[in-house]
Amino acid sequence: MFRKESKPPVNRTLGLFFLLTFALSWLFWAMAAWLGRPEPAISTLILHYLGGSMPPVVAIFLLYTRHSANERKSYWKRAIDFKGITGKWYAVIFLTPPLLASLAILVDLVAGGTGAEAEAASWFITQPLSLIPFAVYMLLFGPLPEELAWRGYALDKLQNRWNALTSSILLGAIWTVWHLPLFFIPGSYQHGLGLGTQGFWLFMIDKIPQSILITWVFNNNRRSTWSAVLFHFMINFLGELVELSNQSELFYIILWILAAIFVTILWGPDRLVRNTPRTKL
């Protein structure tokens, strides 16, 4: 009689990572909300950024207090290894968000909607040099610090216990909830959406399909943290350049969900990688 193979227990360090990350991020964001000074007030911006920087701070702290030298080496190698991303995947990373947004706008226009506004994109066309510092700001204020933690640290540990699809859904849900205090910080993007609005619910829904797509990119590029950073950056950067109408935004989220379903079916939910056996990360 064969004994059913048991799954490895959830890493306690991972639980500590999420606990400390939420506690510290929410502490800084609660202070920003309590001050009530709308962004771009310097004090609010500093507290906002400090809260957003806590995931990698906690990840690196745990890396050096709870992990082996080999694990630290792997973490930093994946964080700085651009060679982990192959040429065709750069196309996937940089073209997927614009393609989905373009399709959403097209569907909206066909349905009689207004599509989108591109005032920011138009301004950058006339001031192209300003695009560089803006892109750097967008990279540093979200994608880089977040992905050093979410995908660079947490995702592997989740995938050691669950398959890629389940891990992505869990991480996407955690990622979503982590953002909640931002809705109470005056002047933030989330505060502008408002609680309980259509924009609020679309924001809450989109993180899970995006998380699945980021895992797909991450796993297919030798778990390169930079692949996740760049994909996350493209999502945020496009959102700043093009303002979708409410209806276009709805179509956009639906397309993200369909893309996640397509990738899961075609690449398989176990690793989201074709013809690759699942091994412990």
PyRosetta script that sets phi, psi and omega in degrees:
from pyrosetta import init, pose_from_sequence

init()
pose = pose_from_sequence("MFRKESKPPVNRTLGLFFLLTFALSWLFWAMAAWLGRPEPAISTLILHYLGGSMPPVVAIFLLYTRHSANERKSYWKRAIDFKGITGKWYAVIFLTPPLLASLAILVDLVAGGTGAEAEAASWFITQPLSLIPFAVYMLLFGPLPEELAWRGYALDKLQNRWNALTSSILLGAIWTVWHLPLFFIPGSYQHGLGLGTQGFWLFMIDKIPQSILITWVFNNNRRSTWSAVLFHFMINFLGELVELSNQSELFYIILWILAAIFVTILWGPDRLVRNTPRTKL")
pose.set_psi(1, 125.6)
pose.set_omega(1, -176.4)
pose.set_phi(2, -86.0)
pose.set_psi(2, 139.1)
pose.set_omega(2, 177.9)
pose.set_phi(3, -89.0)
pose.set_psi(3, 130.1)
pose.set_omega(3, -179.9)
pose.set_phi(4, -64.8)
pose.set_psi(4, 129.9)
pose.set_omega(4, -178.5)
pose.set_phi(5, -67.5)
pose.set_psi(5, 126.9)
pose.set_omega(5, -179.5)
pose.set_phi(6, -86.7)
pose.set_psi(6, 149.0)
pose.set_omega(6, 179.2)
pose.set_phi(7, -81.6)
pose.set_psi(7, 149.8)
pose.set_omega(7, 179.6)
pose.set_phi(8, -65.5)
pose.set_psi(8, 147.0)
pose.set_omega(8, 179.9)
pose.set_phi(9, -67.3)
pose.set_psi(9, 157.5)
pose.set_omega(9, 176.7)
pose.set_phi(10, -64.6)
pose.set_psi(10, 132.1)
pose.set_omega(10, -179.1)
pose.set_phi(11, -62.9)
pose.set_psi(11, 124.3)
pose.set_omega(11, -179.3)
pose.set_phi(12, -64.1)
pose.set_psi(12, -30.9)
pose.set_omega(12, 178.3)
pose.set_phi(13, -63.6)
pose.set_psi(13, -33.8)
pose.set_omega(13, 178.1)
pose.set_phi(14, -65.1)
pose.set_psi(14, -42.3)
pose.set_omega(14, 176.1)
pose.set_phi(15, -61.2)
pose.set_psi(15, -40.2)
pose.set_omega(15, 177.9)
pose.set_phi(16, -65.7)
pose.set_psi(16, -37.4)
pose.set_omega(16, 177.7)
pose.set_phi(17, -59.2)
pose.set_psi(17, -49.9)
pose.set_omega(17, -178.7)
pose.set_phi(18, -65.6)
pose.set_psi(18, -40.2)
pose.set_omega(18, -179.6)
pose.set_phi(19, -61.7)
pose.set_psi(19, -50.6)
pose.set_omega(19, -179.0)
pose.set_phi(20, -66.5)
pose.set_psi(20, -39.4)
pose.set_omega(20, -179.8)
pose.set_phi(21, -61.0)
pose.set_psi(21, -48.7)
pose.set_omega(21, 180.0)
pose.set_phi(22, -64.8)
pose.set_psi(22, -43.8)
pose.set_omega(22, -177.2)
pose.set_phi(23, -61.3)
pose.set_psi(23, -46.9)
pose.set_omega(23, -176.0)
pose.set_phi(24, -75.4)
pose.set_psi(24, -44.4)
pose.set_omega(24, 178.7)
pose.set_phi(25, -60.8)
pose.set_psi(25, -46.9)
pose.set_omega(25, -177.5)
pose.set_phi(26, -68.8)
pose.set_psi(26, -28.3)
pose.set_omega(26, 176.6)
pose.set_phi(27, -63.3)
pose.set_psi(27, -49.9)
pose.set_omega(27, 180.0)
pose.set_phi(28, -65.1)
pose.set_psi(28, -40.3)
pose.set_omega(28, -178.8)
pose.set_phi(29, -71.0)
pose.set_psi(29, -32.8)
pose.set_omega(29, 175.7)
pose.set_phi(30, -65.2)
pose.set_psi(30, -38.6)
pose.set_omega(30, 177.0)
pose.set_phi(31, -63.5)
pose.set_psi(31, -41.7)
pose.set_omega(31, 178.6)
pose.set_phi(32, -63.7)
pose.set_psi(32, -41.1)
pose.set_omega(32, 178.6)
pose.set_phi(33, -67.6)
pose.set_psi(33, -38.4)
pose.set_omega(33, -179.3)
pose.set_phi(34, -66.3)
pose.set_psi(34, -37.6)
pose.set_omega(34, 178.4)
pose.set_phi(35, -62.0)
pose.set_psi(35, -37.0)
pose.set_omega(35, 176.7)
pose.set_phi(36, 71.1)
pose.set_psi(36, 16.9)
pose.set_omega(36, 178.2)
pose.set_phi(37, -92.2)
pose.set_psi(37, 115.3)
pose.set_omega(37, -175.1)
pose.set_phi(38, -63.2)
pose.set_psi(38, 141.4)
pose.set_omega(38, 169.7)
pose.set_phi(39, -60.8)
pose.set_psi(39, 141.4)
pose.set_omega(39, 16.6)
pose.set_phi(40, -95.3)
pose.set_psi(40, 35.0)
pose.set_omega(40, 173.3)
pose.set_phi(41, -56.1)
pose.set_psi(41, 133.6)
pose.set_omega(41, -173.5)
pose.set_phi(42, -58.6)
pose.set_psi(42, -44.7)
pose.set_omega(42, -178.5)
pose.set_phi(43, -59.9)
pose.set_psi(43, -40.8)
pose.set_omega(43, 179.5)
pose.set_phi(44, -68.8)
pose.set_psi(44, -41.9)
pose.set_omega(44, 178.8)
pose.set_phi(45, -62.0)
pose.set_psi(45, -41.2)
pose.set_omega(45, -179.5)
pose.set_phi(46, -64.1)
pose.set_psi(46, -46.8)
pose.set_omega(46, 179.6)
pose.set_phi(47, -65.4)
pose.set_psi(47, -37.9)
pose.set_omega(47, 177.1)
pose.set_phi(48, -59.8)
pose.set_psi(48, -48.5)
pose.set_omega(48, -177.2)
pose.set_phi(49, -69.8)
pose.set_psi(49, -37.8)
pose.set_omega(49, 177.7)
pose.set_phi(50, -60.5)
pose.set_psi(50, -42.2)
pose.set_omega(50, 177.3)
pose.set_phi(51, -62.2)
pose.set_psi(51, -42.0)
pose.set_omega(51, 179.6)
pose.set_phi(52, -69.9)
pose.set_psi(52, -20.0)
pose.set_omega(52, -179.0)
pose.set_phi(53, -87.7)
pose.set_psi(53, -8.6)
pose.set_omega(53, -175.9)
pose.set_phi(54, -66.4)
pose.set_psi(54, -36.4)
pose.set_omega(54, 179.3)
pose.set_phi(55, -54.8)
pose.set_psi(55, -50.2)
pose.set_omega(55, 178.3)
pose.set_phi(56, -69.7)
pose.set_psi(56, -32.2)
pose.set_omega(56, 177.6)
pose.set_phi(57, -60.6)
pose.set_psi(57, -46.2)
pose.set_omega(57, 179.7)
pose.set_phi(58, -66.5)
pose.set_psi(58, -42.9)
pose.set_omega(58, -179.3)
pose.set_phi(59, -59.9)
pose.set_psi(59, -45.5)
pose.set_omega(59, -178.7)
pose.set_phi(60, -69.3)
pose.set_psi(60, -37.6)
pose.set_omega(60, 176.0)
pose.set_phi(61, -59.0)
pose.set_psi(61, -47.2)
pose.set_omega(61, -179.9)
pose.set_phi(62, -69.4)
pose.set_psi(62, -32.8)
pose.set_omega(62, 179.0)
pose.set_phi(63, -59.0)
pose.set_psi(63, -37.9)
pose.set_omega(63, -176.6)
pose.set_phi(64, -94.2)
pose.set_psi(64, -5.6)
pose.set_omega(64, 178.7)
pose.set_phi(65, -115.3)
pose.set_psi(65, -20.5)
pose.set_omega(65, -175.0)
pose.set_phi(66, -125.5)
pose.set_psi(66, -0.4)
pose.set_omega(66, -173.7)
pose.set_phi(67, -125.7)
pose.set_psi(67, 161.9)
pose.set_omega(67, -177.8)
pose.set_phi(68, -80.6)
pose.set_psi(68, 167.7)
pose.set_omega(68, 178.1)
pose.set_phi(69, -61.9)
pose.set_psi(69, -37.2)
pose.set_omega(69, 178.9)
pose.set_phi(70, -65.4)
pose.set_psi(70, -38.7)
pose.set_omega(70, 178.3)
pose.set_phi(71, -67.2)
pose.set_psi(71, -38.9)
pose.set_omega(71, 176.7)
pose.set_phi(72, -65.0)
pose.set_psi(72, -41.5)
pose.set_omega(72, 179.3)
pose.set_phi(73, -62.1)
pose.set_psi(73, -43.8)
pose.set_omega(73, 179.1)
pose.set_phi(74, -63.1)
pose.set_psi(74, -42.7)
pose.set_omega(74, -179.6)
pose.set_phi(75, -58.3)
pose.set_psi(75, -51.6)
pose.set_omega(75, -176.2)
pose.set_phi(76, -70.9)
pose.set_psi(76, -34.0)
pose.set_omega(76, 177.5)
pose.set_phi(77, -62.1)
pose.set_psi(77, -45.7)
pose.set_omega(77, -179.8)
pose.set_phi(78, -69.5)
pose.set_psi(78, -24.3)
pose.set_omega(78, -179.4)
pose.set_phi(79, -76.4)
pose.set_psi(79, -25.8)
pose.set_omega(79, -175.2)
pose.set_phi(80, -118.7)
pose.set_psi(80, 0.5)
pose.set_omega(80, -175.8)
pose.set_phi(81, -87.8)
pose.set_psi(81, 97.8)
pose.set_omega(81, 177.2)
pose.set_phi(82, -73.3)
pose.set_psi(82, -23.2)
pose.set_omega(82, -177.4)
pose.set_phi(83, -69.9)
pose.set_psi(83, -13.3)
pose.set_omega(83, 178.3)
pose.set_phi(84, -68.4)
pose.set_psi(84, -18.3)
pose.set_omega(84, -179.4)
pose.set_phi(85, -97.4)
pose.set_psi(85, 120.6)
pose.set_omega(85, 178.7)
pose.set_phi(86, -85.2)
pose.set_psi(86, 163.1)
pose.set_omega(86, -173.7)
pose.set_phi(87, -54.3)
pose.set_psi(87, -47.3)
pose.set_omega(87, -177.0)
pose.set_phi(88, -65.6)
pose.set_psi(88, -28.1)
pose.set_omega(88, -179.5)
pose.set_phi(89, -76.1)
pose.set_psi(89, -24.2)
pose.set_omega(89, 171.4)
pose.set_phi(90, -62.7)
pose.set_psi(90, -38.0)
pose.set_omega(90, 177.3)
pose.set_phi(91, -64.5)
pose.set_psi(91, -42.0)
pose.set_omega(91, 177.9)
pose.set_phi(92, -61.5)
pose.set_psi(92, -45.8)
pose.set_omega(92, -177.1)
pose.set_phi(93, -63.0)
pose.set_psi(93, -47.1)
pose.set_omega(93, -173.2)
pose.set_phi(94, -86.1)
pose.set_psi(94, -18.4)
pose.set_omega(94, -175.8)
pose.set_phi(95, -104.6)
pose.set_psi(95, -22.8)
pose.set_omega(95, -176.1)
pose.set_phi(96, -61.2)
pose.set_psi(96, -53.8)
pose.set_omega(96, 179.4)
pose.set_phi(97, -59.1)
pose.set_psi(97, -46.0)
pose.set_omega(97, 178.0)
pose.set_phi(98, -62.2)
pose.set_psi(98, -36.3)
pose.set_omega(98, 179.5)
pose.set_phi(99, -64.9)
pose.set_psi(99, -45.9)
pose.set_omega(99, 179.2)
pose.set_phi(100, -64.5)
pose.set_psi(100, -40.0)
pose.set_omega(100, 178.6)
pose.set_phi(101, -65.3)
pose.set_psi(101, -41.9)
pose.set_omega(101, 179.8)
pose.set_phi(102, -63.4)
pose.set_psi(102, -42.0)
pose.set_omega(102, 177.9)
pose.set_phi(103, -64.5)
pose.set_psi(103, -39.4)
pose.set_omega(103, 179.3)
pose.set_phi(104, -63.8)
pose.set_psi(104, -43.3)
pose.set_omega(104, 178.9)
pose.set_phi(105, -63.6)
pose.set_psi(105, -42.3)
pose.set_omega(105, -179.9)
pose.set_phi(106, -62.7)
pose.set_psi(106, -45.7)
pose.set_omega(106, 179.2)
pose.set_phi(107, -62.1)
pose.set_psi(107, -40.1)
pose.set_omega(107, 179.8)
pose.set_phi(108, -64.3)
pose.set_psi(108, -43.4)
pose.set_omega(108, 179.7)
pose.set_phi(109, -64.3)
pose.set_psi(109, -41.5)
pose.set_omega(109, 178.2)
pose.set_phi(110, -63.1)
pose.set_psi(110, -33.3)
pose.set_omega(110, -179.9)
pose.set_phi(111, -82.4)
pose.set_psi(111, 3.4)
pose.set_omega(111, 177.3)
pose.set_phi(112, 91.8)
pose.set_psi(112, 11.1)
pose.set_omega(112, 180.0)
pose.set_phi(113, -84.2)
pose.set_psi(113, -176.6)
pose.set_omega(113, -177.3)
pose.set_phi(114, -94.0)
pose.set_psi(114, -9.2)
pose.set_omega(114, 176.6)
pose.set_phi(115, 80.2)
pose.set_psi(115, -94.7)
pose.set_omega(115, -176.5)
pose.set_phi(116, -164.1)
pose.set_psi(116, 163.9)
pose.set_omega(116, 172.1)
pose.set_phi(117, -113.7)
pose.set_psi(117, 143.7)
pose.set_omega(117, -176.8)
pose.set_phi(118, -130.6)
pose.set_psi(118, 46.7)
pose.set_omega(118, -179.5)
pose.set_phi(119, -62.5)
pose.set_psi(119, -42.4)
pose.set_omega(119, -179.9)
pose.set_phi(120, -63.8)
pose.set_psi(120, -44.3)
pose.set_omega(120, 179.6)
pose.set_phi(121, -62.9)
pose.set_psi(121, -39.8)
pose.set_omega(121, 179.2)
pose.set_phi(122, -64.4)
pose.set_psi(122, -39.3)
pose.set_omega(122, 179.3)
pose.set_phi(123, -64.8)
pose.set_psi(123, -41.2)
pose.set_omega(123, -179.4)
pose.set_phi(124, -68.4)
pose.set_psi(124, -26.8)
pose.set_omega(124, 176.2)
pose.set_phi(125, -64.7)
pose.set_psi(125, -37.4)
pose.set_omega(125, 179.0)
pose.set_phi(126, -82.3)
pose.set_psi(126, -20.6)
pose.set_omega(126, 179.5)
pose.set_phi(127, -127.8)
pose.set_psi(127, 66.0)
pose.set_omega(127, -171.3)
pose.set_phi(128, -62.0)
pose.set_psi(128, -32.2)
pose.set_omega(128, -178.0)
pose.set_phi(129, -66.6)
pose.set_psi(129, -26.0)
pose.set_omega(129, 179.9)
pose.set_phi(130, -73.5)
pose.set_psi(130, -12.5)
pose.set_omega(130, -179.4)
pose.set_phi(131, -68.2)
pose.set_psi(131, -31.4)
pose.set_omega(131, -176.7)
pose.set_phi(132, -66.5)
pose.set_psi(132, -54.8)
pose.set_omega(132, 178.5)
pose.set_phi(133, -62.8)
pose.set_psi(133, -32.3)
pose.set_omega(133, 178.0)
pose.set_phi(134, -65.8)
pose.set_psi(134, -42.2)
pose.set_omega(134, 178.9)
pose.set_phi(135, -64.4)
pose.set_psi(135, -40.1)
pose.set_omega(135, 178.2)
pose.set_phi(136, -63.2)
pose.set_psi(136, -43.7)
pose.set_omega(136, 177.5)
pose.set_phi(137, -59.5)
pose.set_psi(137, -45.4)
pose.set_omega(137, -179.8)
pose.set_phi(138, -63.6)
pose.set_psi(138, -33.8)
pose.set_omega(138, 179.5)
pose.set_phi(139, -69.8)
pose.set_psi(139, -42.7)
pose.set_omega(139, -175.2)
pose.set_phi(140, -79.2)
pose.set_psi(140, -24.5)
pose.set_omega(140, -175.2)
pose.set_phi(141, -100.0)
pose.set_psi(141, 56.3)
pose.set_omega(141, 177.9)
pose.set_phi(142, 149.9)
pose.set_psi(142, -80.8)
pose.set_omega(142, -172.6)
pose.set_phi(143, -56.6)
pose.set_psi(143, -47.9)
pose.set_omega(143, -176.3)
pose.set_phi(144, -66.0)
pose.set_psi(144, -56.2)
pose.set_omega(144, -179.6)
pose.set_phi(145, -64.0)
pose.set_psi(145, -39.0)
pose.set_omega(145, -177.7)
pose.set_phi(146, -65.3)
pose.set_psi(146, -46.1)
pose.set_omega(146, -174.5)
pose.set_phi(147, -74.3)
pose.set_psi(147, -21.2)
pose.set_omega(147, 171.7)
pose.set_phi(148, -62.9)
pose.set_psi(148, -19.2)
pose.set_omega(148, -179.8)
pose.set_phi(149, -107.5)
pose.set_psi(149, -57.1)
pose.set_omega(149, -173.5)
pose.set_phi(150, -60.3)
pose.set_psi(150, -57.5)
pose.set_omega(150, -179.3)
pose.set_phi(151, -91.3)
pose.set_psi(151, -39.2)
pose.set_omega(151, -177.6)
pose.set_phi(152, -65.1)
pose.set_psi(152, -31.5)
pose.set_omega(152, -176.7)
pose.set_phi(153, -115.0)
pose.set_psi(153, -53.2)
pose.set_omega(153, -168.4)
pose.set_phi(154, -79.5)
pose.set_psi(154, -35.8)
pose.set_omega(154, -170.6)
pose.set_phi(155, -62.2)
pose.set_psi(155, -44.0)
pose.set_omega(155, 179.3)
pose.set_phi(156, -57.5)
pose.set_psi(156, -41.4)
pose.set_omega(156, -178.1)
pose.set_phi(157, -67.6)
pose.set_psi(157, -37.1)
pose.set_omega(157, 175.4)
pose.set_phi(158, -66.2)
pose.set_psi(158, -40.8)
pose.set_omega(158, -178.1)
pose.set_phi(159, -72.1)
pose.set_psi(159, -18.5)
pose.set_omega(159, 173.1)
pose.set_phi(160, -69.5)
pose.set_psi(160, -20.6)
pose.set_omega(160, -177.7)
pose.set_phi(161, -107.1)
pose.set_psi(161, -40.0)
pose.set_omega(161, -178.2)
pose.set_phi(162, -123.3)
pose.set_psi(162, 168.8)
pose.set_omega(162, 176.9)
pose.set_phi(163, -74.0)
pose.set_psi(163, 174.6)
pose.set_omega(163, -173.4)
pose.set_phi(164, -63.1)
pose.set_psi(164, -39.6)
pose.set_omega(164, -178.3)
pose.set_phi(165, -65.7)
pose.set_psi(165, -50.0)
pose.set_omega(165, 179.8)
pose.set_phi(166, -61.9)
pose.set_psi(166, -42.1)
pose.set_omega(166, 178.5)
pose.set_phi(167, -60.7)
pose.set_psi(167, -41.0)
pose.set_omega(167, -179.7)
pose.set_phi(168, -66.2)
pose.set_psi(168, -40.6)
pose.set_omega(168, 179.9)
pose.set_phi(169, -66.6)
pose.set_psi(169, -44.2)
pose.set_omega(169, 178.4)
pose.set_phi(170, -61.6)
pose.set_psi(170, -47.2)
pose.set_omega(170, -178.9)
pose.set_phi(171, -66.8)
pose.set_psi(171, -37.7)
pose.set_omega(171, 177.6)
pose.set_phi(172, -62.8)
pose.set_psi(172, -39.7)
pose.set_omega(172, 178.4)
pose.set_phi(173, -66.5)
pose.set_psi(173, -43.1)
pose.set_omega(173, 178.3)
pose.set_phi(174, -64.1)
pose.set_psi(174, -43.4)
pose.set_omega(174, 178.6)
pose.set_phi(175, -58.5)
pose.set_psi(175, -41.4)
pose.set_omega(175, -179.9)
pose.set_phi(176, -64.0)
pose.set_psi(176, -52.1)
pose.set_omega(176, -177.3)
pose.set_phi(177, -62.0)
pose.set_psi(177, -36.4)
pose.set_omega(177, -179.9)
pose.set_phi(178, -55.5)
pose.set_psi(178, -32.8)
pose.set_omega(178, -177.4)
pose.set_phi(179, -76.9)
pose.set_psi(179, -12.3)
pose.set_omega(179, -168.7)
pose.set_phi(180, -52.9)
pose.set_psi(180, -44.4)
pose.set_omega(180, -178.3)
pose.set_phi(181, -60.7)
pose.set_psi(181, -21.6)
pose.set_omega(181, -179.1)
pose.set_phi(182, -63.9)
pose.set_psi(182, -22.8)
pose.set_omega(182, 178.5)
pose.set_phi(183, -69.5)
pose.set_psi(183, -11.3)
pose.set_omega(183, -179.5)
pose.set_phi(184, -106.2)
pose.set_psi(184, 2.6)
pose.set_omega(184, 179.6)
pose.set_phi(185, -96.3)
pose.set_psi(185, 111.5)
pose.set_omega(185, -177.6)
pose.set_phi(186, -57.0)
pose.set_psi(186, 133.8)
pose.set_omega(186, 177.3)
pose.set_phi(187, 90.9)
pose.set_psi(187, -12.6)
pose.set_omega(187, 178.3)
pose.set_phi(188, -73.8)
pose.set_psi(188, 160.4)
pose.set_omega(188, 178.0)
pose.set_phi(189, -57.6)
pose.set_psi(189, -44.5)
pose.set_omega(189, -178.1)
pose.set_phi(190, -65.9)
pose.set_psi(190, -38.3)
pose.set_omega(190, 178.1)
pose.set_phi(191, -62.1)
pose.set_psi(191, -35.5)
pose.set_omega(191, 178.3)
pose.set_phi(192, -65.7)
pose.set_psi(192, -28.9)
pose.set_omega(192, 177.8)
pose.set_phi(193, -70.5)
pose.set_psi(193, -37.7)
pose.set_omega(193, 179.8)
pose.set_phi(194, 85.8)
pose.set_psi(194, 148.9)
pose.set_omega(194, 178.6)
pose.set_phi(195, -75.6)
pose.set_psi(195, 134.4)
pose.set_omega(195, 174.7)
pose.set_phi(196, 79.2)
pose.set_psi(196, 0.7)
pose.set_omega(196, 179.6)
pose.set_phi(197, -82.0)
pose.set_psi(197, 173.3)
pose.set_omega(197, 175.7)
pose.set_phi(198, -60.7)
pose.set_psi(198, -41.7)
pose.set_omega(198, 178.5)
pose.set_phi(199, -60.0)
pose.set_psi(199, -38.4)
pose.set_omega(199, 178.2)
pose.set_phi(200, -61.3)
pose.set_psi(200, -48.8)
pose.set_omega(200, -176.6)
pose.set_phi(201, -69.5)
pose.set_psi(201, -35.7)
pose.set_omega(201, 176.8)
pose.set_phi(202, -65.7)
pose.set_psi(202, -38.3)
pose.set_omega(202, 176.8)
pose.set_phi(203, -63.0)
pose.set_psi(203, -40.3)
pose.set_omega(203, -178.7)
pose.set_phi(204, -70.7)
pose.set_psi(204, -28.2)
pose.set_omega(204, -176.8)
pose.set_phi(205, -85.0)
pose.set_psi(205, -35.1)
pose.set_omega(205, -167.9)
pose.set_phi(206, -71.5)
pose.set_psi(206, -19.9)
pose.set_omega(206, -175.1)
pose.set_phi(207, -67.0)
pose.set_psi(207, -32.6)
pose.set_omega(207, -178.0)
pose.set_phi(208, -70.4)
pose.set_psi(208, -51.1)
pose.set_omega(208, 176.0)
pose.set_phi(209, -62.7)
pose.set_psi(209, -35.5)
pose.set_omega(209, 176.6)
pose.set_phi(210, -64.8)
pose.set_psi(210, -37.7)
pose.set_omega(210, 178.0)
pose.set_phi(211, -62.2)
pose.set_psi(211, -39.3)
pose.set_omega(211, 178.0)
pose.set_phi(212, -63.8)
pose.set_psi(212, -44.1)
pose.set_omega(212, 179.6)
pose.set_phi(213, -66.8)
pose.set_psi(213, -37.3)
pose.set_omega(213, 178.3)
pose.set_phi(214, -66.2)
pose.set_psi(214, -40.7)
pose.set_omega(214, 176.6)
pose.set_phi(215, -61.6)
pose.set_psi(215, -41.9)
pose.set_omega(215, 177.8)
pose.set_phi(216, -57.0)
pose.set_psi(216, -47.8)
pose.set_omega(216, 178.0)
pose.set_phi(217, -65.2)
pose.set_psi(217, -45.7)
pose.set_omega(217, -177.7)
pose.set_phi(218, -59.5)
pose.set_psi(218, -49.2)
pose.set_omega(218, -177.2)
pose.set_phi(219, -69.3)
pose.set_psi(219, -28.1)
pose.set_omega(219, -179.4)
pose.set_phi(220, -87.1)
pose.set_psi(220, 0.2)
pose.set_omega(220, 179.2)
pose.set_phi(221, -126.0)
pose.set_psi(221, 45.3)
pose.set_omega(221, 177.2)
pose.set_phi(222, 54.3)
pose.set_psi(222, 36.0)
pose.set_omega(222, 178.8)
pose.set_phi(223, 55.8)
pose.set_psi(223, 38.6)
pose.set_omega(223, 177.7)
pose.set_phi(224, -71.0)
pose.set_psi(224, 120.3)
pose.set_omega(224, 178.1)
pose.set_phi(225, -62.0)
pose.set_psi(225, -34.1)
pose.set_omega(225, -179.6)
pose.set_phi(226, -64.4)
pose.set_psi(226, -30.4)
pose.set_omega(226, 176.8)
pose.set_phi(227, -63.2)
pose.set_psi(227, -39.4)
pose.set_omega(227, 177.3)
pose.set_phi(228, -69.9)
pose.set_psi(228, -40.9)
pose.set_omega(228, 178.9)
pose.set_phi(229, -59.3)
pose.set_psi(229, -48.4)
pose.set_omega(229, -176.3)
pose.set_phi(230, -66.9)
pose.set_psi(230, -38.9)
pose.set_omega(230, 179.5)
pose.set_phi(231, -67.1)
pose.set_psi(231, -44.0)
pose.set_omega(231, 176.3)
pose.set_phi(232, -60.7)
pose.set_psi(232, -42.4)
pose.set_omega(232, 178.7)
pose.set_phi(233, -59.9)
pose.set_psi(233, -44.6)
pose.set_omega(233, -178.4)
pose.set_phi(234, -62.7)
pose.set_psi(234, -37.4)
pose.set_omega(234, 178.0)
pose.set_phi(235, -62.3)
pose.set_psi(235, -49.2)
pose.set_omega(235, -178.0)
pose.set_phi(236, -68.6)
pose.set_psi(236, -43.3)
pose.set_omega(236, -177.1)
pose.set_phi(237, -62.1)
pose.set_psi(237, -44.6)
pose.set_omega(237, 178.4)
pose.set_phi(238, -62.7)
pose.set_psi(238, -39.3)
pose.set_omega(238, 179.5)
pose.set_phi(239, -63.2)
pose.set_psi(239, -28.7)
pose.set_omega(239, 177.3)
pose.set_phi(240, -79.5)
pose.set_psi(240, -31.8)
pose.set_omega(240, -177.2)
pose.set_phi(241, -79.6)
pose.set_psi(241, -35.9)
pose.set_omega(241, -174.4)
pose.set_phi(242, -125.8)
pose.set_psi(242, 123.9)
pose.set_omega(242, 178.2)
pose.set_phi(243, -98.6)
pose.set_psi(243, 106.5)
pose.set_omega(243, -179.4)
pose.set_phi(244, -73.8)
pose.set_psi(244, 147.2)
pose.set_omega(244, 172.6)
pose.set_phi(245, -68.3)
pose.set_psi(245, 165.9)
pose.set_omega(245, -179.7)
pose.set_phi(246, -57.1)
pose.set_psi(246, -41.4)
pose.set_omega(246, -179.3)
pose.set_phi(247, -71.0)
pose.set_psi(247, -39.9)
pose.set_omega(247, 176.9)
pose.set_phi(248, -62.7)
pose.set_psi(248, -39.0)
pose.set_omega(248, 179.0)
pose.set_phi(249, -61.9)
pose.set_psi(249, -39.8)
pose.set_omega(249, 177.8)
pose.set_phi(250, -63.3)
pose.set_psi(250, -46.2)
pose.set_omega(250, 177.9)
pose.set_phi(251, -63.2)
pose.set_psi(251, -36.1)
pose.set_omega(251, -179.6)
pose.set_phi(252, -61.9)
pose.set_psi(252, -45.5)
pose.set_omega(252, 179.5)
pose.set_phi(253, -66.3)
pose.set_psi(253, -40.0)
pose.set_omega(253, 177.9)
pose.set_phi(254, -60.4)
pose.set_psi(254, -40.6)
pose.set_omega(254, 178.7)
pose.set_phi(255, -66.5)
pose.set_psi(255, -36.0)
pose.set_omega(255, 174.9)
pose.set_phi(256, -61.8)
pose.set_psi(256, -42.4)
pose.set_omega(256, 179.7)
pose.set_phi(257, -64.3)
pose.set_psi(257, -44.5)
pose.set_omega(257, 178.7)
pose.set_phi(258, -63.7)
pose.set_psi(258, -39.1)
pose.set_omega(258, 177.9)
pose.set_phi(259, -63.9)
pose.set_psi(259, -40.7)
pose.set_omega(259, 178.6)
pose.set_phi(260, -64.2)
pose.set_psi(260, -41.0)
pose.set_omega(260, 178.3)
pose.set_phi(261, -64.9)
pose.set_psi(261, -44.2)
pose.set_omega(261, 179.9)
pose.set_phi(262, -59.7)
pose.set_psi(262, -48.0)
pose.set_omega(262, -179.2)
pose.set_phi(263, -63.1)
pose.set_psi(263, -41.5)
pose.set_omega(263, -179.5)
pose.set_phi(264, -63.6)
pose.set_psi(264, -42.4)
pose.set_omega(264, 179.8)
pose.set_phi(265, -67.9)
pose.set_psi(265, -44.4)
pose.set_omega(265, -173.6)
pose.set_phi(266, -76.7)
pose.set_psi(266, -38.3)
pose.set_omega(266, -177.1)
pose.set_phi(267, -98.5)
pose.set_psi(267, -15.6)
pose.set_omega(267, 178.2)
pose.set_phi(268, 91.7)
pose.set_psi(268, 139.2)
pose.set_omega(268, -175.2)
pose.set_phi(269, -73.8)
pose.set_psi(269, -18.3)
pose.set_omega(269, -174.2)
pose.set_phi(270, -65.6)
pose.set_psi(270, -51.0)
pose.set_omega(270, -179.5)
pose.set_phi(271, -127.2)
pose.set_psi(271, -9.3)
pose.set_omega(271, -172.8)
pose.set_phi(272, 57.0)
pose.set_psi(272, 29.0)
pose.set_omega(272, 177.7)
pose.set_phi(273, -133.7)
pose.set_psi(273, 133.8)
pose.set_omega(273, -177.3)
pose.set_phi(274, -73.1)
pose.set_psi(274, 136.4)
pose.set_omega(274, 170.7)
pose.set_phi(275, 52.6)
pose.set_psi(275, 35.4)
pose.set_omega(275, 178.8)
pose.set_phi(276, -123.6)
pose.set_psi(276, 118.0)
pose.set_omega(276, 178.7)
pose.set_phi(277, -64.2)
pose.set_psi(277, 148.7)
pose.set_omega(277, -178.6)
pose.set_phi(278, -78.3)
pose.set_psi(278, 125.6)
pose.set_omega(278, 177.1)
pose.set_phi(279, -127.1)
pose.set_psi(279, 158.4)
pose.set_omega(279, 178.6)
pose.set_phi(280, -67.2)
pose.set_psi(280, 133.7)
pose.set_omega(280, -175.6)
pose.set_phi(281, -88.5)
pose.dump_pdb("model.pdb")
